[in-house]
Amino acid sequence: MTIRINLDVELAKSKMSLKQLSGDIGISMTNLSLLKNGKVKAIRFSTLEAICQALNCQPGDILQYESTNPNTHLD
């Protein structure tokens, strides 16, 4: 199981830089960069909410599940 972070895609759609997002939501550039590059193991709901509000998107636009086993089904 892999969770892909699509923050860069949503930033591009919103024509916003990581620096601008950082200033808008009060999260450090370092932490946002780690998130954008998939180097984090968790994200706070409050952080996800702030990102979604700033980028006018849904959590599912930022986080994407990818199965590493094609025979695995989520029923």
PDB file of N, CA, C, O and CB in Angstrom:
ATOM      1  N   MET A   1       0.843  -1.179   0.000  1.00  0.00           N
ATOM      2  CA  MET A   1       0.000   0.000   0.000  1.00  0.00           C
ATOM      3  C   MET A   1       0.887   1.240   0.000  1.00  0.00           C
ATOM      4  O   MET A   1       1.868   1.325   0.739  1.00  0.00           O
ATOM      5  CB  MET A   1      -0.959  -0.001   1.219  1.00  0.00           C
ATOM      6  N   THR A   2       0.525   2.179  -0.831  1.00  0.00           N
ATOM      7  CA  THR A   2       1.255   3.424  -0.938  1.00  0.00           C
ATOM      8  C   THR A   2       0.273   4.579  -0.965  1.00  0.00           C
ATOM      9  O   THR A   2      -0.752   4.522  -1.645  1.00  0.00           O
ATOM     10  CB  THR A   2       2.149   3.433  -2.189  1.00  0.00           C
ATOM     11  N   ILE A   3       0.589   5.616  -0.231  1.00  0.00           N
ATOM     12  CA  ILE A   3      -0.192   6.848  -0.288  1.00  0.00           C
ATOM     13  C   ILE A   3       0.657   7.866  -1.038  1.00  0.00           C
ATOM     14  O   ILE A   3       1.752   8.216  -0.597  1.00  0.00           O
ATOM     15  CB  ILE A   3      -0.589   7.367   1.159  1.00  0.00           C
ATOM     16  N   ARG A   4       0.155   8.335  -2.162  1.00  0.00           N
ATOM     17  CA  ARG A   4       0.854   9.344  -2.961  1.00  0.00           C
ATOM     18  C   ARG A   4       0.347  10.726  -2.557  1.00  0.00           C
ATOM     19  O   ARG A   4      -0.853  10.932  -2.374  1.00  0.00           O
ATOM     20  CB  ARG A   4       0.643   9.098  -4.494  1.00  0.00           C
ATOM     21  N   ILE A   5       1.272  11.661  -2.422  1.00  0.00           N
ATOM     22  CA  ILE A   5       0.958  13.049  -2.082  1.00  0.00           C
ATOM     23  C   ILE A   5       0.986  13.860  -3.367  1.00  0.00           C
ATOM     24  O   ILE A   5       2.016  13.924  -4.037  1.00  0.00           O
ATOM     25  CB  ILE A   5       1.964  13.627  -1.022  1.00  0.00           C
ATOM     26  N   ASN A   6      -0.128  14.478  -3.714  1.00  0.00           N
ATOM     27  CA  ASN A   6      -0.242  15.255  -4.949  1.00  0.00           C
ATOM     28  C   ASN A   6      -0.264  16.759  -4.682  1.00  0.00           C
ATOM     29  O   ASN A   6      -0.962  17.506  -5.367  1.00  0.00           O
ATOM     30  CB  ASN A   6      -1.499  14.851  -5.706  1.00  0.00           C
ATOM     31  N   LEU A   7       0.495  17.193  -3.694  1.00  0.00           N
ATOM     32  CA  LEU A   7       0.513  18.606  -3.347  1.00  0.00           C
ATOM     33  C   LEU A   7       1.045  19.448  -4.500  1.00  0.00           C
ATOM     34  O   LEU A   7       0.528  20.535  -4.758  1.00  0.00           O
ATOM     35  CB  LEU A   7       1.355  18.834  -2.097  1.00  0.00           C
ATOM     36  N   ASP A   8       2.061  18.968  -5.190  1.00  0.00           N
ATOM     37  CA  ASP A   8       2.624  19.734  -6.304  1.00  0.00           C
ATOM     38  C   ASP A   8       1.606  19.950  -7.418  1.00  0.00           C
ATOM     39  O   ASP A   8       1.585  21.009  -8.046  1.00  0.00           O
ATOM     40  CB  ASP A   8       3.852  19.026  -6.860  1.00  0.00           C
ATOM     41  N   VAL A   9       0.764  18.950  -7.664  1.00  0.00           N
ATOM     42  CA  VAL A   9      -0.278  19.061  -8.685  1.00  0.00           C
ATOM     43  C   VAL A   9      -1.283  20.139  -8.300  1.00  0.00           C
ATOM     44  O   VAL A   9      -1.656  20.977  -9.121  1.00  0.00           O
ATOM     45  CB  VAL A   9      -0.993  17.708  -8.885  1.00  0.00           C
ATOM     46  N   GLU A  10      -1.718  20.109  -7.038  1.00  0.00           N
ATOM     47  CA  GLU A  10      -2.713  21.087  -6.585  1.00  0.00           C
ATOM     48  C   GLU A  10      -2.125  22.495  -6.526  1.00  0.00           C
ATOM     49  O   GLU A  10      -2.826  23.472  -6.790  1.00  0.00           O
ATOM     50  CB  GLU A  10      -3.257  20.692  -5.209  1.00  0.00           C
ATOM     51  N   LEU A  11      -0.850  22.603  -6.183  1.00  0.00           N
ATOM     52  CA  LEU A  11      -0.199  23.912  -6.207  1.00  0.00           C
ATOM     53  C   LEU A  11      -0.182  24.467  -7.629  1.00  0.00           C
ATOM     54  O   LEU A  11      -0.453  25.648  -7.843  1.00  0.00           O
ATOM     55  CB  LEU A  11       1.237  23.815  -5.649  1.00  0.00           C
ATOM     56  N   ALA A  12       0.137  23.616  -8.591  1.00  0.00           N
ATOM     57  CA  ALA A  12       0.177  24.050  -9.990  1.00  0.00           C
ATOM     58  C   ALA A  12      -1.209  24.469 -10.472  1.00  0.00           C
ATOM     59  O   ALA A  12      -1.348  25.479 -11.162  1.00  0.00           O
ATOM     60  CB  ALA A  12       0.728  22.929 -10.885  1.00  0.00           C
ATOM     61  N   LYS A  13      -2.228  23.702 -10.115  1.00  0.00           N
ATOM     62  CA  LYS A  13      -3.597  24.045 -10.504  1.00  0.00           C
ATOM     63  C   LYS A  13      -4.003  25.404  -9.957  1.00  0.00           C
ATOM     64  O   LYS A  13      -4.701  26.170 -10.622  1.00  0.00           O
ATOM     65  CB  LYS A  13      -4.572  22.977 -10.019  1.00  0.00           C
ATOM     66  N   SER A  14      -3.561  25.692  -8.743  1.00  0.00           N
ATOM     67  CA  SER A  14      -3.907  26.960  -8.096  1.00  0.00           C
ATOM     68  C   SER A  14      -2.926  28.078  -8.451  1.00  0.00           C
ATOM     69  O   SER A  14      -3.100  29.221  -8.029  1.00  0.00           O
ATOM     70  CB  SER A  14      -3.950  26.778  -6.587  1.00  0.00           C
ATOM     71  N   LYS A  15      -1.893  27.739  -9.230  1.00  0.00           N
ATOM     72  CA  LYS A  15      -0.853  28.710  -9.591  1.00  0.00           C
ATOM     73  C   LYS A  15      -0.272  29.379  -8.350  1.00  0.00           C
ATOM     74  O   LYS A  15      -0.114  30.598  -8.284  1.00  0.00           O
ATOM     75  CB  LYS A  15      -1.418  29.773 -10.544  1.00  0.00           C
ATOM     76  N   MET A  16       0.040  28.529  -7.366  1.00  0.00           N
ATOM     77  CA  MET A  16       0.573  29.000  -6.093  1.00  0.00           C
ATOM     78  C   MET A  16       1.922  28.343  -5.842  1.00  0.00           C
ATOM     79  O   MET A  16       2.116  27.170  -6.162  1.00  0.00           O
ATOM     80  CB  MET A  16      -0.411  28.699  -4.931  1.00  0.00           C
ATOM     81  N   SER A  17       2.842  29.089  -5.277  1.00  0.00           N
ATOM     82  CA  SER A  17       4.147  28.530  -4.933  1.00  0.00           C
ATOM     83  C   SER A  17       4.091  27.923  -3.534  1.00  0.00           C
ATOM     84  O   SER A  17       3.200  28.226  -2.740  1.00  0.00           O
ATOM     85  CB  SER A  17       5.252  29.615  -5.014  1.00  0.00           C
ATOM     86  N   LEU A  18       5.051  27.072  -3.256  1.00  0.00           N
ATOM     87  CA  LEU A  18       5.149  26.479  -1.927  1.00  0.00           C
ATOM     88  C   LEU A  18       5.390  27.570  -0.889  1.00  0.00           C
ATOM     89  O   LEU A  18       4.873  27.505   0.227  1.00  0.00           O
ATOM     90  CB  LEU A  18       6.280  25.426  -1.879  1.00  0.00           C
ATOM     91  N   LYS A  19       6.174  28.565  -1.266  1.00  0.00           N
ATOM     92  CA  LYS A  19       6.457  29.682  -0.361  1.00  0.00           C
ATOM     93  C   LYS A  19       5.184  30.463  -0.029  1.00  0.00           C
ATOM     94  O   LYS A  19       4.961  30.835   1.123  1.00  0.00           O
ATOM     95  CB  LYS A  19       7.502  30.620  -0.984  1.00  0.00           C
ATOM     96  N   GLN A  20       4.361  30.706  -1.035  1.00  0.00           N
ATOM     97  CA  GLN A  20       3.107  31.421  -0.797  1.00  0.00           C
ATOM     98  C   GLN A  20       2.174  30.598   0.082  1.00  0.00           C
ATOM     99  O   GLN A  20       1.557  31.134   1.002  1.00  0.00           O
ATOM    100  CB  GLN A  20       2.418  31.760  -2.127  1.00  0.00           C
ATOM    101  N   LEU A  21       2.065  29.297  -0.195  1.00  0.00           N
ATOM    102  CA  LEU A  21       1.225  28.426   0.623  1.00  0.00           C
ATOM    103  C   LEU A  21       1.710  28.430   2.064  1.00  0.00           C
ATOM    104  O   LEU A  21       0.906  28.504   2.993  1.00  0.00           O
ATOM    105  CB  LEU A  21       1.217  26.992   0.065  1.00  0.00           C
ATOM    106  N   SER A  22       3.010  28.350   2.250  1.00  0.00           N
ATOM    107  CA  SER A  22       3.602  28.366   3.584  1.00  0.00           C
ATOM    108  C   SER A  22       3.187  29.620   4.349  1.00  0.00           C
ATOM    109  O   SER A  22       2.779  29.545   5.508  1.00  0.00           O
ATOM    110  CB  SER A  22       5.133  28.283   3.492  1.00  0.00           C
ATOM    111  N   GLY A  23       3.293  30.763   3.695  1.00  0.00           N
ATOM    112  CA  GLY A  23       2.907  32.016   4.336  1.00  0.00           C
ATOM    113  C   GLY A  23       1.419  32.103   4.618  1.00  0.00           C
ATOM    114  O   GLY A  23       0.999  32.631   5.648  1.00  0.00           O
ATOM    115  N   ASP A  24       0.621  31.577   3.686  1.00  0.00           N
ATOM    116  CA  ASP A  24      -0.839  31.645   3.838  1.00  0.00           C
ATOM    117  C   ASP A  24      -1.360  30.791   4.984  1.00  0.00           C
ATOM    118  O   ASP A  24      -2.307  31.179   5.668  1.00  0.00           O
ATOM    119  CB  ASP A  24      -1.508  31.217   2.558  1.00  0.00           C
ATOM    120  N   ILE A  25      -0.747  29.626   5.199  1.00  0.00           N
ATOM    121  CA  ILE A  25      -1.296  28.710   6.205  1.00  0.00           C
ATOM    122  C   ILE A  25      -0.448  28.608   7.472  1.00  0.00           C
ATOM    123  O   ILE A  25      -0.864  27.969   8.439  1.00  0.00           O
ATOM    124  CB  ILE A  25      -1.450  27.344   5.608  1.00  0.00           C
ATOM    125  N   GLY A  26       0.727  29.225   7.479  1.00  0.00           N
ATOM    126  CA  GLY A  26       1.547  29.219   8.686  1.00  0.00           C
ATOM    127  C   GLY A  26       2.257  27.906   8.960  1.00  0.00           C
ATOM    128  O   GLY A  26       2.537  27.578  10.113  1.00  0.00           O
ATOM    129  N   ILE A  27       2.547  27.161   7.917  1.00  0.00           N
ATOM    130  CA  ILE A  27       3.316  25.917   8.040  1.00  0.00           C
ATOM    131  C   ILE A  27       4.674  26.173   7.391  1.00  0.00           C
ATOM    132  O   ILE A  27       4.745  26.779   6.322  1.00  0.00           O
ATOM    133  CB  ILE A  27       2.567  24.684   7.360  1.00  0.00           C
ATOM    134  N   SER A  28       5.740  25.720   8.024  1.00  0.00           N
ATOM    135  CA  SER A  28       7.083  26.018   7.517  1.00  0.00           C
ATOM    136  C   SER A  28       7.306  25.436   6.128  1.00  0.00           C
ATOM    137  O   SER A  28       6.724  24.418   5.755  1.00  0.00           O
ATOM    138  CB  SER A  28       8.139  25.481   8.474  1.00  0.00           C
ATOM    139  N   MET A  29       8.163  26.111   5.380  1.00  0.00           N
ATOM    140  CA  MET A  29       8.552  25.630   4.046  1.00  0.00           C
ATOM    141  C   MET A  29       9.155  24.233   4.134  1.00  0.00           C
ATOM    142  O   MET A  29       8.910  23.385   3.276  1.00  0.00           O
ATOM    143  CB  MET A  29       9.558  26.601   3.387  1.00  0.00           C
ATOM    144  N   THR A  30       9.941  24.004   5.175  1.00  0.00           N
ATOM    145  CA  THR A  30      10.574  22.693   5.355  1.00  0.00           C
ATOM    146  C   THR A  30       9.530  21.600   5.483  1.00  0.00           C
ATOM    147  O   THR A  30       9.621  20.572   4.811  1.00  0.00           O
ATOM    148  CB  THR A  30      11.481  22.695   6.589  1.00  0.00           C
ATOM    149  N   ASN A  31       8.532  21.811   6.344  1.00  0.00           N
ATOM    150  CA  ASN A  31       7.496  20.793   6.541  1.00  0.00           C
ATOM    151  C   ASN A  31       6.662  20.586   5.288  1.00  0.00           C
ATOM    152  O   ASN A  31       6.324  19.449   4.961  1.00  0.00           O
ATOM    153  CB  ASN A  31       6.592  21.177   7.702  1.00  0.00           C
ATOM    154  N   LEU A  32       6.323  21.658   4.578  1.00  0.00           N
ATOM    155  CA  LEU A  32       5.556  21.514   3.342  1.00  0.00           C
ATOM    156  C   LEU A  32       6.378  20.812   2.265  1.00  0.00           C
ATOM    157  O   LEU A  32       5.842  20.012   1.499  1.00  0.00           O
ATOM    158  CB  LEU A  32       5.092  22.886   2.839  1.00  0.00           C
ATOM    159  N   SER A  33       7.662  21.105   2.205  1.00  0.00           N
ATOM    160  CA  SER A  33       8.536  20.458   1.238  1.00  0.00           C
ATOM    161  C   SER A  33       8.633  18.956   1.512  1.00  0.00           C
ATOM    162  O   SER A  33       8.581  18.146   0.587  1.00  0.00           O
ATOM    163  CB  SER A  33       9.930  21.097   1.268  1.00  0.00           C
ATOM    164  N   LEU A  34       8.774  18.595   2.775  1.00  0.00           N
ATOM    165  CA  LEU A  34       8.807  17.179   3.140  1.00  0.00           C
ATOM    166  C   LEU A  34       7.508  16.490   2.753  1.00  0.00           C
ATOM    167  O   LEU A  34       7.524  15.366   2.251  1.00  0.00           O
ATOM    168  CB  LEU A  34       9.064  17.015   4.642  1.00  0.00           C
ATOM    169  N   LEU A  35       6.382  17.161   2.984  1.00  0.00           N
ATOM    170  CA  LEU A  35       5.079  16.608   2.612  1.00  0.00           C
ATOM    171  C   LEU A  35       4.994  16.463   1.094  1.00  0.00           C
ATOM    172  O   LEU A  35       4.614  15.405   0.594  1.00  0.00           O
ATOM    173  CB  LEU A  35       3.927  17.507   3.139  1.00  0.00           C
ATOM    174  N   LYS A  36       5.339  17.500   0.372  1.00  0.00           N
ATOM    175  CA  LYS A  36       5.266  17.506  -1.100  1.00  0.00           C
ATOM    176  C   LYS A  36       6.095  16.379  -1.705  1.00  0.00           C
ATOM    177  O   LYS A  36       5.705  15.783  -2.708  1.00  0.00           O
ATOM    178  CB  LYS A  36       5.746  18.856  -1.655  1.00  0.00           C
ATOM    179  N   ASN A  37       7.230  16.091  -1.097  1.00  0.00           N
ATOM    180  CA  ASN A  37       8.130  15.057  -1.619  1.00  0.00           C
ATOM    181  C   ASN A  37       7.856  13.665  -1.052  1.00  0.00           C
ATOM    182  O   ASN A  37       8.615  12.730  -1.308  1.00  0.00           O
ATOM    183  CB  ASN A  37       9.554  15.437  -1.327  1.00  0.00           C
ATOM    184  N   GLY A  38       6.772  13.525  -0.280  1.00  0.00           N
ATOM    185  CA  GLY A  38       6.388  12.211   0.241  1.00  0.00           C
ATOM    186  C   GLY A  38       7.309  11.675   1.308  1.00  0.00           C
ATOM    187  O   GLY A  38       7.414  10.461   1.479  1.00  0.00           O
ATOM    188  N   LYS A  39       7.987  12.561   2.039  1.00  0.00           N
ATOM    189  CA  LYS A  39       8.951  12.138   3.059  1.00  0.00           C
ATOM    190  C   LYS A  39       8.351  12.114   4.463  1.00  0.00           C
ATOM    191  O   LYS A  39       9.088  12.047   5.447  1.00  0.00           O
ATOM    192  CB  LYS A  39      10.155  13.056   3.040  1.00  0.00           C
ATOM    193  N   VAL A  40       7.034  12.169   4.568  1.00  0.00           N
ATOM    194  CA  VAL A  40       6.383  12.171   5.875  1.00  0.00           C
ATOM    195  C   VAL A  40       5.604  10.876   6.077  1.00  0.00           C
ATOM    196  O   VAL A  40       5.197  10.228   5.113  1.00  0.00           O
ATOM    197  CB  VAL A  40       5.449  13.390   6.017  1.00  0.00           C
ATOM    198  N   LYS A  41       5.404  10.513   7.322  1.00  0.00           N
ATOM    199  CA  LYS A  41       4.660   9.306   7.659  1.00  0.00           C
ATOM    200  C   LYS A  41       3.237   9.622   8.114  1.00  0.00           C
ATOM    201  O   LYS A  41       2.394   8.729   8.194  1.00  0.00           O
ATOM    202  CB  LYS A  41       5.389   8.531   8.744  1.00  0.00           C
ATOM    203  N   ALA A  42       2.972  10.897   8.411  1.00  0.00           N
ATOM    204  CA  ALA A  42       1.650  11.285   8.902  1.00  0.00           C
ATOM    205  C   ALA A  42       1.412  12.757   8.585  1.00  0.00           C
ATOM    206  O   ALA A  42       2.345  13.516   8.323  1.00  0.00           O
ATOM    207  CB  ALA A  42       1.520  11.021  10.433  1.00  0.00           C
ATOM    208  N   ILE A  43       0.141  13.139   8.616  1.00  0.00           N
ATOM    209  CA  ILE A  43      -0.234  14.538   8.458  1.00  0.00           C
ATOM    210  C   ILE A  43      -1.386  14.821   9.408  1.00  0.00           C
ATOM    211  O   ILE A  43      -2.311  14.016   9.524  1.00  0.00           O
ATOM    212  CB  ILE A  43      -0.625  14.867   6.975  1.00  0.00           C
ATOM    213  N   ARG A  44      -1.335  15.947  10.080  1.00  0.00           N
ATOM    214  CA  ARG A  44      -2.419  16.335  10.977  1.00  0.00           C
ATOM    215  C   ARG A  44      -3.619  16.767  10.152  1.00  0.00           C
ATOM    216  O   ARG A  44      -3.475  17.371   9.089  1.00  0.00           O
ATOM    217  CB  ARG A  44      -1.974  17.468  11.934  1.00  0.00           C
ATOM    218  N   PHE A  45      -4.798  16.451  10.655  1.00  0.00           N
ATOM    219  CA  PHE A  45      -6.010  16.880   9.973  1.00  0.00           C
ATOM    220  C   PHE A  45      -6.066  18.400   9.879  1.00  0.00           C
ATOM    221  O   PHE A  45      -6.558  18.935   8.886  1.00  0.00           O
ATOM    222  CB  PHE A  45      -7.248  16.345  10.696  1.00  0.00           C
ATOM    223  N   SER A  46      -5.578  19.095  10.882  1.00  0.00           N
ATOM    224  CA  SER A  46      -5.603  20.560  10.847  1.00  0.00           C
ATOM    225  C   SER A  46      -4.708  21.092   9.731  1.00  0.00           C
ATOM    226  O   SER A  46      -5.036  22.099   9.103  1.00  0.00           O
ATOM    227  CB  SER A  46      -5.160  21.139  12.202  1.00  0.00           C
ATOM    228  N   THR A  47      -3.579  20.425   9.478  1.00  0.00           N
ATOM    229  CA  THR A  47      -2.695  20.817   8.382  1.00  0.00           C
ATOM    230  C   THR A  47      -3.360  20.530   7.043  1.00  0.00           C
ATOM    231  O   THR A  47      -3.336  21.371   6.144  1.00  0.00           O
ATOM    232  CB  THR A  47      -1.344  20.080   8.479  1.00  0.00           C
ATOM    233  N   LEU A  48      -3.946  19.359   6.907  1.00  0.00           N
ATOM    234  CA  LEU A  48      -4.643  18.985   5.675  1.00  0.00           C
ATOM    235  C   LEU A  48      -5.804  19.947   5.412  1.00  0.00           C
ATOM    236  O   LEU A  48      -6.030  20.357   4.274  1.00  0.00           O
ATOM    237  CB  LEU A  48      -5.160  17.525   5.760  1.00  0.00           C
ATOM    238  N   GLU A  49      -6.528  20.299   6.456  1.00  0.00           N
ATOM    239  CA  GLU A  49      -7.637  21.240   6.323  1.00  0.00           C
ATOM    240  C   GLU A  49      -7.142  22.605   5.840  1.00  0.00           C
ATOM    241  O   GLU A  49      -7.747  23.210   4.954  1.00  0.00           O
ATOM    242  CB  GLU A  49      -8.375  21.387   7.663  1.00  0.00           C
ATOM    243  N   ALA A  50      -6.050  23.085   6.419  1.00  0.00           N
ATOM    244  CA  ALA A  50      -5.505  24.390   6.025  1.00  0.00           C
ATOM    245  C   ALA A  50      -5.036  24.377   4.571  1.00  0.00           C
ATOM    246  O   ALA A  50      -5.250  25.345   3.842  1.00  0.00           O
ATOM    247  CB  ALA A  50      -4.340  24.783   6.949  1.00  0.00           C
ATOM    248  N   ILE A  51      -4.402  23.290   4.150  1.00  0.00           N
ATOM    249  CA  ILE A  51      -3.949  23.170   2.763  1.00  0.00           C
ATOM    250  C   ILE A  51      -5.147  23.163   1.820  1.00  0.00           C
ATOM    251  O   ILE A  51      -5.157  23.868   0.811  1.00  0.00           O
ATOM    252  CB  ILE A  51      -3.105  21.888   2.572  1.00  0.00           C
ATOM    253  N   CYS A  52      -6.154  22.363   2.154  1.00  0.00           N
ATOM    254  CA  CYS A  52      -7.339  22.271   1.301  1.00  0.00           C
ATOM    255  C   CYS A  52      -8.070  23.609   1.219  1.00  0.00           C
ATOM    256  O   CYS A  52      -8.569  23.980   0.157  1.00  0.00           O
ATOM    257  CB  CYS A  52      -8.286  21.188   1.823  1.00  0.00           C
ATOM    258  N   GLN A  53      -8.134  24.323   2.320  1.00  0.00           N
ATOM    259  CA  GLN A  53      -8.796  25.624   2.317  1.00  0.00           C
ATOM    260  C   GLN A  53      -8.025  26.606   1.436  1.00  0.00           C
ATOM    261  O   GLN A  53      -8.630  27.332   0.647  1.00  0.00           O
ATOM    262  CB  GLN A  53      -8.921  26.174   3.755  1.00  0.00           C
ATOM    263  N   ALA A  54      -6.705  26.635   1.561  1.00  0.00           N
ATOM    264  CA  ALA A  54      -5.882  27.561   0.790  1.00  0.00           C
ATOM    265  C   ALA A  54      -5.889  27.238  -0.703  1.00  0.00           C
ATOM    266  O   ALA A  54      -5.854  28.143  -1.537  1.00  0.00           O
ATOM    267  CB  ALA A  54      -4.460  27.544   1.312  1.00  0.00           C
ATOM    268  N   LEU A  55      -5.933  25.950  -1.039  1.00  0.00           N
ATOM    269  CA  LEU A  55      -5.890  25.533  -2.435  1.00  0.00           C
ATOM    270  C   LEU A  55      -7.275  25.274  -3.024  1.00  0.00           C
ATOM    271  O   LEU A  55      -7.402  24.927  -4.198  1.00  0.00           O
ATOM    272  CB  LEU A  55      -5.048  24.295  -2.566  1.00  0.00           C
ATOM    273  N   ASN A  56      -8.312  25.444  -2.200  1.00  0.00           N
ATOM    274  CA  ASN A  56      -9.698  25.217  -2.623  1.00  0.00           C
ATOM    275  C   ASN A  56      -9.850  23.827  -3.257  1.00  0.00           C
ATOM    276  O   ASN A  56     -10.320  23.683  -4.386  1.00  0.00           O
ATOM    277  CB  ASN A  56     -10.143  26.314  -3.624  1.00  0.00           C
ATOM    278  N   CYS A  57      -9.434  22.807  -2.485  1.00  0.00           N
ATOM    279  CA  CYS A  57      -9.505  21.433  -2.972  1.00  0.00           C
ATOM    280  C   CYS A  57     -10.010  20.521  -1.862  1.00  0.00           C
ATOM    281  O   CYS A  57     -10.280  20.973  -0.749  1.00  0.00           O
ATOM    282  CB  CYS A  57      -8.125  20.957  -3.482  1.00  0.00           C
ATOM    283  N   GLN A  58     -10.133  19.262  -2.166  1.00  0.00           N
ATOM    284  CA  GLN A  58     -10.575  18.244  -1.212  1.00  0.00           C
ATOM    285  C   GLN A  58      -9.372  17.405  -0.771  1.00  0.00           C
ATOM    286  O   GLN A  58      -8.379  17.330  -1.495  1.00  0.00           O
ATOM    287  CB  GLN A  58     -11.682  17.337  -1.838  1.00  0.00           C
ATOM    288  N   PRO A  59      -9.446  16.765   0.419  1.00  0.00           N
ATOM    289  CA  PRO A  59      -8.343  15.911   0.862  1.00  0.00           C
ATOM    290  C   PRO A  59      -7.963  14.838  -0.165  1.00  0.00           C
ATOM    291  O   PRO A  59      -6.789  14.499  -0.310  1.00  0.00           O
ATOM    292  CB  PRO A  59      -8.709  15.247   2.171  1.00  0.00           C
ATOM    293  N   GLY A  60      -8.955  14.313  -0.867  1.00  0.00           N
ATOM    294  CA  GLY A  60      -8.695  13.299  -1.889  1.00  0.00           C
ATOM    295  C   GLY A  60      -7.931  13.829  -3.091  1.00  0.00           C
ATOM    296  O   GLY A  60      -7.373  13.053  -3.867  1.00  0.00           O
ATOM    297  N   ASP A  61      -7.904  15.149  -3.250  1.00  0.00           N
ATOM    298  CA  ASP A  61      -7.096  15.746  -4.311  1.00  0.00           C
ATOM    299  C   ASP A  61      -5.623  15.747  -3.923  1.00  0.00           C
ATOM    300  O   ASP A  61      -4.746  15.729  -4.786  1.00  0.00           O
ATOM    301  CB  ASP A  61      -7.569  17.178  -4.613  1.00  0.00           C
ATOM    302  N   ILE A  62      -5.357  15.768  -2.622  1.00  0.00           N
ATOM    303  CA  ILE A  62      -3.984  15.807  -2.097  1.00  0.00           C
ATOM    304  C   ILE A  62      -3.439  14.397  -1.869  1.00  0.00           C
ATOM    305  O   ILE A  62      -2.285  14.116  -2.191  1.00  0.00           O
ATOM    306  CB  ILE A  62      -3.934  16.607  -0.781  1.00  0.00           C
ATOM    307  N   LEU A  63      -4.270  13.511  -1.315  1.00  0.00           N
ATOM    308  CA  LEU A  63      -3.847  12.159  -0.955  1.00  0.00           C
ATOM    309  C   LEU A  63      -4.462  11.142  -1.905  1.00  0.00           C
ATOM    310  O   LEU A  63      -5.665  11.175  -2.163  1.00  0.00           O
ATOM    311  CB  LEU A  63      -4.236  11.835   0.498  1.00  0.00           C
ATOM    312  N   GLN A  64      -3.640  10.243  -2.423  1.00  0.00           N
ATOM    313  CA  GLN A  64      -4.114   9.223  -3.347  1.00  0.00           C
ATOM    314  C   GLN A  64      -3.584   7.861  -2.920  1.00  0.00           C
ATOM    315  O   GLN A  64      -2.379   7.692  -2.738  1.00  0.00           O
ATOM    316  CB  GLN A  64      -3.682   9.547  -4.795  1.00  0.00           C
ATOM    317  N   TYR A  65      -4.477   6.893  -2.759  1.00  0.00           N
ATOM    318  CA  TYR A  65      -4.095   5.531  -2.386  1.00  0.00           C
ATOM    319  C   TYR A  65      -3.730   4.748  -3.633  1.00  0.00           C
ATOM    320  O   TYR A  65      -4.443   4.789  -4.635  1.00  0.00           O
ATOM    321  CB  TYR A  65      -5.236   4.823  -1.617  1.00  0.00           C
ATOM    322  N   GLU A  66      -2.617   4.037  -3.566  1.00  0.00           N
ATOM    323  CA  GLU A  66      -2.206   3.139  -4.637  1.00  0.00           C
ATOM    324  C   GLU A  66      -1.888   1.779  -4.046  1.00  0.00           C
ATOM    325  O   GLU A  66      -1.037   1.660  -3.164  1.00  0.00           O
ATOM    326  CB  GLU A  66      -0.986   3.705  -5.406  1.00  0.00           C
ATOM    327  N   SER A  67      -2.558   0.776  -4.522  1.00  0.00           N
ATOM    328  CA  SER A  67      -2.317  -0.579  -4.047  1.00  0.00           C
ATOM    329  C   SER A  67      -1.039  -1.118  -4.658  1.00  0.00           C
ATOM    330  O   SER A  67      -0.805  -0.971  -5.857  1.00  0.00           O
ATOM    331  CB  SER A  67      -3.503  -1.497  -4.380  1.00  0.00           C
ATOM    332  N   THR A  68      -0.211  -1.746  -3.829  1.00  0.00           N
ATOM    333  CA  THR A  68       1.007  -2.369  -4.343  1.00  0.00           C
ATOM    334  C   THR A  68       0.736  -3.810  -4.765  1.00  0.00           C
ATOM    335  O   THR A  68       1.580  -4.454  -5.388  1.00  0.00           O
ATOM    336  CB  THR A  68       2.122  -2.324  -3.285  1.00  0.00           C
ATOM    337  N   ASN A  69      -0.447  -4.305  -4.419  1.00  0.00           N
ATOM    338  CA  ASN A  69      -0.869  -5.648  -4.799  1.00  0.00           C
ATOM    339  C   ASN A  69      -2.121  -5.528  -5.671  1.00  0.00           C
ATOM    340  O   ASN A  69      -3.184  -5.165  -5.167  1.00  0.00           O
ATOM    341  CB  ASN A  69      -1.142  -6.539  -3.535  1.00  0.00           C
ATOM    342  N   PRO A  70      -2.015  -5.822  -6.957  1.00  0.00           N
ATOM    343  CA  PRO A  70      -3.170  -5.637  -7.849  1.00  0.00           C
ATOM    344  C   PRO A  70      -4.354  -6.535  -7.512  1.00  0.00           C
ATOM    345  O   PRO A  70      -5.463  -6.290  -7.986  1.00  0.00           O
ATOM    346  CB  PRO A  70      -2.755  -5.889  -9.272  1.00  0.00           C
ATOM    347  N   ASN A  71      -4.140  -7.579  -6.695  1.00  0.00           N
ATOM    348  CA  ASN A  71      -5.232  -8.478  -6.319  1.00  0.00           C
ATOM    349  C   ASN A  71      -5.950  -8.053  -5.049  1.00  0.00           C
ATOM    350  O   ASN A  71      -6.906  -8.706  -4.632  1.00  0.00           O
ATOM    351  CB  ASN A  71      -4.705  -9.870  -6.146  1.00  0.00           C
ATOM    352  N   THR A  72      -5.505  -6.970  -4.429  1.00  0.00           N
ATOM    353  CA  THR A  72      -6.114  -6.478  -3.198  1.00  0.00           C
ATOM    354  C   THR A  72      -7.302  -5.620  -3.547  1.00  0.00           C
ATOM    355  O   THR A  72      -7.204  -4.719  -4.380  1.00  0.00           O
ATOM    356  CB  THR A  72      -5.101  -5.687  -2.346  1.00  0.00           C
ATOM    357  N   HIS A  73      -8.433  -5.896  -2.909  1.00  0.00           N
ATOM    358  CA  HIS A  73      -9.657  -5.108  -3.125  1.00  0.00           C
ATOM    359  C   HIS A  73     -10.101  -4.534  -1.807  1.00  0.00           C
ATOM    360  O   HIS A  73      -9.980  -5.185  -0.770  1.00  0.00           O
ATOM    361  CB  HIS A  73     -10.788  -5.967  -3.755  1.00  0.00           C
ATOM    362  N   LEU A  74     -10.608  -3.333  -1.833  1.00  0.00           N
ATOM    363  CA  LEU A  74     -11.149  -2.690  -0.642  1.00  0.00           C
ATOM    364  C   LEU A  74     -12.658  -2.802  -0.696  1.00  0.00           C
ATOM    365  O   LEU A  74     -13.322  -1.932  -1.259  1.00  0.00           O
ATOM    366  CB  LEU A  74     -10.697  -1.200  -0.537  1.00  0.00           C
ATOM    367  N   ASP A  75     -13.214  -3.864  -0.117  1.00  0.00           N
ATOM    368  CA  ASP A  75     -14.676  -4.061  -0.113  1.00  0.00           C
ATOM    369  C   ASP A  75     -15.276  -3.575   1.163  1.00  0.00           C
ATOM    370  O   ASP A  75     -16.490  -3.659   1.346  1.00  0.00           O
ATOM    371  CB  ASP A  75     -15.035  -5.523  -0.319  1.00  0.00           C
TER     372      ASP A  75
END
